[in-house]
Amino acid sequence: MDAPTKPAQPQGQQDYRPAAPKAKPPASVLSADLHIKGNVKTTGDIQVEGQIEGDIRAHLLTVGEGATVRGELVADDVVINGRIVGRVRGLKVRLTSTARVEGDIIHKTIAIESGAHFEGSVQRQEDPLNTTGAPKPLPKPSAAEGGHD
């Protein structure tokens, strides 16, 4: 009974083959001489060394020591070595000793090294990447209290 099932899968093809092309690509590097006006979005990793005026979305976002970003950062993992003017949203946010952040940080976990400059508020959320807006308000009881005419 096993003989008919073997030809169903041609030689040289394996179910595990697609795992090889899924090797993680290297981070995209925005060099120090690069100046971007506009939003940057990727599902991969990005390392910013230049200046960006706009929002950035990424999986792992690293802001270099000489970099400046004016806009919102949204990433699973955020490492800030440079200057940020704007909101930061991340599951894991780390401000190194050279970080300069002016803006609010919404995180699941945060680490701020000694020497980092930070001006703003810090808020912990279970899902900090949810950018749909403010937390949902409690249901209004007005529907239950409606008068009967």
Secondary structure in CASP SS format (residue, H / E / C, confidence):
PFRMAT SS
TARGET T0000
AUTHOR 0000-0000-0000
METHOD secondary structure of the structure
MODEL  1
M C 1.00
D C 1.00
A H 1.00
P H 1.00
T H 1.00
K H 1.00
P H 1.00
A H 1.00
Q C 1.00
P C 1.00
Q C 1.00
G C 1.00
Q C 1.00
Q C 1.00
D C 1.00
Y C 1.00
R H 1.00
P H 1.00
A H 1.00
A C 1.00
P C 1.00
K C 1.00
A C 1.00
K C 1.00
P C 1.00
P C 1.00
A C 1.00
S E 1.00
V E 1.00
L E 1.00
S C 1.00
A C 1.00
D C 1.00
L C 1.00
H E 1.00
I E 1.00
K E 1.00
G C 1.00
N C 1.00
V E 1.00
K E 1.00
T C 1.00
T C 1.00
G C 1.00
D E 1.00
I E 1.00
Q E 1.00
V E 1.00
E C 1.00
G C 1.00
Q E 1.00
I E 1.00
E E 1.00
G C 1.00
D C 1.00
I E 1.00
R E 1.00
A E 1.00
H E 1.00
L E 1.00
L E 1.00
T E 1.00
V E 1.00
G C 1.00
E C 1.00
G C 1.00
A C 1.00
T E 1.00
V E 1.00
R E 1.00
G C 1.00
E C 1.00
L E 1.00
V E 1.00
A E 1.00
D E 1.00
D E 1.00
V E 1.00
V E 1.00
I E 1.00
N C 1.00
G C 1.00
R E 1.00
I E 1.00
V E 1.00
G C 1.00
R C 1.00
V E 1.00
R E 1.00
G E 1.00
L E 1.00
K E 1.00
V E 1.00
R E 1.00
L E 1.00
T C 1.00
S C 1.00
T C 1.00
A C 1.00
R E 1.00
V E 1.00
E E 1.00
G C 1.00
D C 1.00
I E 1.00
I E 1.00
H E 1.00
K E 1.00
T E 1.00
I E 1.00
A E 1.00
I E 1.00
E C 1.00
S C 1.00
G C 1.00
A C 1.00
H E 1.00
F E 1.00
E E 1.00
G C 1.00
S C 1.00
V E 1.00
Q E 1.00
R E 1.00
Q C 1.00
E C 1.00
D C 1.00
P C 1.00
L C 1.00
N C 1.00
T C 1.00
T C 1.00
G C 1.00
A C 1.00
P C 1.00
K C 1.00
P C 1.00
L C 1.00
P C 1.00
K C 1.00
P C 1.00
S H 1.00
A H 1.00
A H 1.00
E H 1.00
G C 1.00
G C 1.00
H C 1.00
D C 1.00
END
